[in-house]
């Protein structure tokens, strides 16, 4: 997609890319679809909030505002943790609800009788026909096996996690994808570092980028892996060596204390921050020649959430 001057805030060397401009064409399409097809009965999204996490609450606020602006019915159900399973099951069974999302973390890494953790259990409890964030086992399994459709006839596309999908759309907007190559090979030759390995962002994002042909370094608090074409490989690289060789760096560390050293970042690198906190010193970053920097992706994430909701509503809702 071609950029214009209004797409950027420019500084000495780098350019800060505005997420709102990336999101707007998607939201415009969503508004047009709802006004032409679902004006009498718009799709309904239920968001379940059971925490005081700053990032989760900001996401809930963005979701509410965007849905109101775009014609989507949004209902936030704020409940105590011990009630979340009951409320989730009610939404699963409600035919008027087209999509469900939970604002994580709820229990964090608290162990669960039902699986690895309670949050993992909750993700898998959302019905696939209403899983607007694409985080349940059905969609995870398809993503990690690089299967892009639910059916052999290739009629129903899989739902992809919203923030990772937003990062993909940002990279497409910035022409990081080579559209002259076939699908699945459009990031061939790109080296990408993702500093986050959560189930919501880092893992699916690394898989999606590797599925498109990139070599992706996945960095967590104490390990570094290389993901290549669905293979998770051990590597002797450090976070510093990964970042230094990368064309694209994506930061998602959920703490205000973390700062990525700017001197690791090579000229002409694209840097995307998906954390609610600034993971890098922006003033110093803007002095690196040729930098393209996206400080927030929240508005694109919400646009992808709405897009996923329309897909689920079209494919599965009996209230249309």
N, C-alpha and C positions, 0 to 999 in steps of 0.2 A: 504494500500500500504506500502510495506516495505521501510524503509529509509536506506540510506547508509551514510557514513561519509561526503561525499561531499554535502549532503542535508542541512547541518547545519553549522552555525558559533557558536561554543561553547564558553562559558565563565565559570566563577567560578561554578555556579550552573545551570544556565538556558541555553537554546538553542534557537538561532534565526533561524527560518526556512526561506529558500530562496524561494520566490514566483515564481521565474523563473523556478525552477525545477518542481514545481507543474503545471505550465502552459504548459511546453514543450510537454508532451505527447498529450495534446489536440491539440496544434498547429501542431504537426507532422501529426496527423490524418487529420486535415484540409488541410494541404498542399498536402497530398496524395490524398484526395478526389477531390480537385480542379484539380490536374495534371492528374488524371485518368478520370474525368467526365466532367469538365468544362473548360478545357484548352483553347478552342477556344472562349468561351464566359463566363468569370468568373462572379460571382455575383457582383453586384455593390451596394455599401453602400454610402449614402449621409449623411454627418454630417452637421448640421446647427448650427452655432455659432453666438450669438448676445449679447455677454457680454465680460467683461474683467476679469472674475473670474479666479483666479490662478488655482484652481483645474480643472475647465472646460477646460482651455487651455492645461494643462498638459495631461488630458485625450485625448484631440484631437490630441496632438502630438504622444502619445502612439498608438492611433488608426491608425494614418497615417503610422507610421513606421511598425507596425505589419501587416497591410494589404499589404503593399508593399513587405514585406518579405514572406508573405504566399500566394501571388498570387491573392489577392482580389482587385478589382477596388474600390478605395476610392476617394470621392470628397467632400472636405469641402467647404461649401457655407457660407461665412461670410457676414452677412447682418445686417443693422440697425433694431432695434426692430419693427418699424412700417411696415417693409417689410416681417416680418417672416411668417405671415399667407399666403401671396401670394407665397412665395418660397416653403413653406410646401405643399400647394395645388398643385403646379407644380410637385413636387416630387411624391405626391400621385398619380397623373394622368400619370406619365411617366412609360410606361411598361418596360423600360430598368433598372429601379431602383428596386432592390430587397429588400432593407432595408433602413429605415430612422431613424435617431436619432437626438435629440435636446440636446445641451449641456446646462444643467440647472445650476443655476437659470437664467431665462431671465427677468421676471418681479417680481420675488420673490413672496411676499404675496400681491401684488397689486390687489385690488378687480377687478372683471370682471363683465360686464353685462351678460356674458354667463354662469357664474357659480361662484363657491367659489373664485377662483383666475384665473388670466390669464394663469399662468403656468399649472394649472389643466386643463383648457380649451385646451391648446396646446397639452397636453398629450393625451387627448381624441380625438383630431382632426387627429392624425396619423392613417392611415388605419390599421386595425388589420393584414392584410396580409403583411404589411411592417413594423410593429412595432417591430424593432429588440431588443428593450429594454424591451418589455413586460409591459409597463406602462399604456396603455390605459384601458378604462373601461372594455372591453371584457376580458382581461387577469387578471385585478385586481379582477373582480367579481369571476372568476373561482378560483383564488388563495385563496381568503378569504373564499370561500365555500369548499375548499380542493377538487376541481375537476381538475384532471390532464390532461384531454383530452377535445378537443373542440367538438368532435362528440361522439355519443352514441356507434359507432362501435369501438371507441378507436384506430383510425388510425392516427389522427393528435394531437400530444402532444401540450400542451399550451407552449407558450414562457414565460420564467421566467425572472424577472429583473436581469441584469448582475452582479451587485456587490453582491446582496444577494446570487445569484447562485454561485458566486466565493467563498463566505464564506462557503457555503455548501461543495464545492469541496475541499477547504482547510481542513475542518473538517473531511471529508472522508479520505483524504490523511494522516491525523494525527491519524487515527483509532479511532476517537471519535464516529463514527457510529458503532453500533453492527450489523454486517451483518448476524448474526445468527437469528435475529428477522425479521419478515415480514416487507415489505415496509409500512411506516407509523408508525412504532413502534421502529425504530432503534436508536432513541435518548431517549427512555424510561428510566427514572431515572436520566437524566441529568438536571442540573439547569444552566441556561444561562442568563447572563445579557447583554442587548444591550443598549448602551448609545447613542441613536439617535432614533428619531421617524419621520424622514422625509418620504415623499411619495416615494422617490426614493430608499432609503436604509432601514431605521429602521423599518417602518411598514411592508413591504413585507418580510423582513428578519425574524422578530419576528413570522410572520404568518407561514413562511416555516418551521422554527425550531419547532414551536408548532405542526404543521401538522405531523412532524416526531416523536412526542411523548415527547418533552422536556417541562419543565416548563420554560417559558421565561419572565424575568422581562424587561419591556420596560420603559426606563428612558428618560424623556425629561427635558426641563429646569426647569419645576415647578411641574411635576407630575410623579408618578410611577404606572404602572399597571402590573398585572400578566396575561400573555396570556397562556391559557391551552386548547388544543384541540378546537381551534376556538372560545373560550370564552374569552372576555376581562374582567378581574375581578379586582375590587378595592382591594388594599392591604395597610396595615399600615407600610410596609417595607419602609426604607429609601434607598437612593443610597448606602450608606455604608453597610447596612445589606444585601442588594441584592448581592453586589460584594463579601462580605465575605463568603457567602454560595454557591457561584457559582463555577462550574467546568470549565466553559468557560465564558470569558468576551470579548465582542466586543465593541470597542470604535469607534465612528464616529462623534466627535464634530468638526465642521468646523471652529475652531478658534485656533490661535497659543497660546492664553493665557491659554487654558484649560490644566490641568494636573490631571489625575486620581491618588489619593494618593496610593502609592505603598504598604503601610502597610495594606491596605484593602485586598490585594490579597493573597489568601491562597496558600501554597505550592502545586505543581503539577497542577496548573491551566494553561489552554491554553488561551493565550491572542492574539487577532487579532485587529490590528488597520486599519480601513478603511478610516480614515480621510487623507486629504492631509497634515495635520500637525501631529506632534508627540504628541499624547494625554497622554503620560506617559514618565517618566524618565527611559530610557532604561538601564542605568548603574545600577541604584538601583534595577530595575526589575530583572536583570540578577543575582542578589544575592539571590533571592528567590528560594529555592530548587525545582527542578523538573519543572521549568517554560518552556513552549514552547511558543515562541513569533514570530508572523508574523507581521513585521512592516509595510508592504505594500501589497496590494492585486491587484494593478493596472494591472499587467501583466496577472493575472488570470482572472480579469474582462474583459480585451480585448479578451482573448481566448474564454470566454463565449459569448461575443458579436459576434465574428466570427462564433462560433458554432450556435448561434441563426440565424444568417444571412443565413447560409447554409440550415437550416431547412426551413426558409421562401422561399428561392430560389427553393428548391426541391418541396415544396408543392404548391407554387402559381405562380412562374414565368413562363411566356410564352416564355421567351428568354433563352433557354437551348440548 
